[in-house]
Amino acid sequence: MEKPVMQKPAMQRSVMQKQRTLSAVGLWWRWVLTTVVGVAIGNIFGVAACLAGIYYLSDRLIELGICHTGFGNLNCTVATGIVSGAIFVGGLVSFMQYLVLRSFIRAAGWWILSSTFAWTWIGFAATSLAYTPQFSFVMNTDGSFSESNIITRVPLLAINSLWLVLAGVLIGLLQWLVIWNGTRQSLDHQIPQNCPDKLSLRRSLWWIGINVVLVVFMTISIMLIFRGKGSLYGILWFFLGFTPFYATITAATLVKMQIQRG
C-alpha cells in the first residue's frame, strides 16, 4: 500500500501560512492599540509639558537670549510650549511603538530617538501652519491697512506647508532606516537571499511613501479646518482625531511589508 508522501509538505505549508496570518493580525492590532494609547496618555503629559514651556521655560529662554520673537507664525512663548509638549507626546508614542517592533526587528531602540525627533518637528510645523492666516489685513507703506486675501497669502502658506511635508519625509526616512536595517540584520542569517519572503528594498520603501501621503493629507486638512485660526486645544483634538486613521494605515503598511514572518 502506497504512502501519501506528498501530503506532509502541503500540511507544513498550510501551518506556516496560518501562523503568518495570525502573526500579521497580531502585528496590526497591537500597532493600532499601542499608537492610540500612546497618543492618549502622551497628551496628558504633553499638556503639562506645554504649559510648563509656556509659563516657565520660555521666560528662561528669553532671559538667556535664545528666543526673542519666536519662529514662523508662533511667538516665542507658544513655540516653546509646542516643542516641549511635542517631545513628551512623540517620545511616549515612539516608546509604545517600540514595544511592538522589538519583536520583529533588531536595534529597535533607535526607533524611539528618531521618531521622537521627527514627531516634534511634525507637531511644531502643524501648529505653525494652523496659525498661518489665510485672510488678514496688511499695512501699506503710507500706514493705512488693506484687506489681504488668500491669494496674497499663498507664498506663506506654501512655505509652512512645505515644512510640514518635509517633516513627513523625515519621519518616513528615519523610521524606514530603523526597519530596513533591523529587519535585514534579523533575517540575513535565517532566510536565503532569493527567498520571496525576504523583505525587499522596494517593498520596504512603501513606508516612506505612506508617511509622506499621510502628512500631505494632514497638511490639507489643517488648512481646510483651521484657516489660520488655530489654537493649542484645537491642535490637540486634531491629532487625537487623526491618530486612529494614521495608526490603521501604517499598521496595514507594516503588515504589507511583511516584517513579521510567523
Secondary structure, 3 states (H helix, E strand, C coil): CCCCCCHHHHHHHHHHHHHHHHHHHHHHHHHHHHHHHHHHHHHHHHHHHHHHHHHHHHHHHHHCCCCCCCECCECHHHHHHHHHHHHHHHHHHHHHHHHHHCCCCCCCCHHHHHHHHHHHHHHHHHHHHHCCCCCEEEECCCCCEEEECHHHHHHHHHHHHHHHHHHHHHHHHHHHHHHHHHHHHHHCCCCCCCCCCCCCHHHHCHHHHHHHHHHHHHHHHHHHHCCCCCCHHHHHHHHHHHHHHHHHHHHHHHHHHCCCCC
